[in-house]
Amino acid sequence: MKNRIVIKSSKAGMTVILDPECSFEELIAELATKFKESARFWGNAQMALLLQGRPLTAAQEMQIVNTITENSGIEVLCLLDQDLERVERCEKALNQKLMELSERTGQFYRGDLHRGESIESEASIVIIGDVRHGARVAAKGNIIVLGELRGSVHAGVAGNREAVVAAMEMAPLQIRIADISCHYGDKGKKLGKGPMIASVENCSICTKVIKKSFLNMLNFN
């Protein structure tokens, strides 16, 4: 029997290759069967999804995502786009918006922070890059790292226990929020899989996997 769907897993996420010749309804049926049968293998995971093999409408993409989530414990965080022109347009619009925000508030830092480097912010800050082992970030508000967090961070430095720290991958040396801190050792062990957020709960630092978009809930003042 011809295999209409091929599933590949990588560190970056999951790739689903779809047969371009069979009907979309047949693909959906086989997709549901495959993920239902392999649900125990995948477990509860958050992944980026890349669809290959045939052109799809936005409605079809949504149907595929829903089929995967309904038949497994997988949560699809985002769809990766292979339309290079569309990606370029989106990146251009994003960069323009970031530049506007940066010029107005100085809340964005673009680039990696390496050992011995540090950055401080009078407000919240978004790091568009990695905070490497031995680097340090401090902010009076929230700290968001759109990359790996492996250094030390101090959010809410003026005493704001409502501040949070979030990162796409979290393996920090130390997280401090206001006057509450937690040291995680020097081995750089990941605190969880995928994006995570740290906050103060019951006078201690609590880290959780991010289940949905959190940026709209944060107050960047």
GILINBEL-V128681 format. One record per pair of residues at least 6 apart in sequence whose ideal C-beta (glycine too) atoms are under 6 Angstrom apart, sorted by the first residue. I is the first residue (numbers start at 1). J is the second residue. Records with the same first field share a line. If there is no record, write none. Layout:
I=J / J
This chain:
4=19 / 22 / 30
5=30 / 31
6=17
7=16
8=15
13=47 / 48
14=47 / 49
15=50
16=51
17=52 / 53
18=27 / 53 / 54
20=53 / 54
28=67
31=67
32=67 / 71
35=68 / 71 / 72
36=71
39=72
42=72 / 74
43=73
44=73
45=74
46=75 / 77 / 194
47=74
48=77 / 78 / 80
49=76 / 79
50=80
65=76
68=74
81=87
98=108
101=108
102=108
107=123 / 124 / 125 / 220
108=126
109=119 / 127
110=128
111=129
112=129 / 130
113=131 / 135
114=132 / 135
115=134
117=135
118=136
119=137
120=138
121=139
122=140
123=141
124=139 / 141 / 142 / 220
125=139 / 143
126=144
127=145
128=146
129=147
130=147 / 148
131=137 / 145 / 149 / 151
132=150 / 151
133=150
135=151
136=151 / 152
137=143 / 153
138=154 / 157
139=155
140=157 / 158
141=163
142=155 / 163 / 164 / 218
143=153 / 155 / 165
144=166
145=167
147=168
148=169
149=167 / 170 / 172
150=171 / 188
151=173
152=173 / 174
153=165 / 175
154=176
155=163 / 165 / 177
156=163 / 177 / 178
159=178
160=178
161=178 / 200
163=177
164=197 / 199
165=175 / 198
166=197
168=195
170=191 / 196
171=188 / 189 / 190
172=184
174=183
175=182 / 198 / 205
177=200
180=200 / 205
182=205
191=207
192=209
195=210
196=207 / 209
197=208 / 210
198=205 / 207
199=206
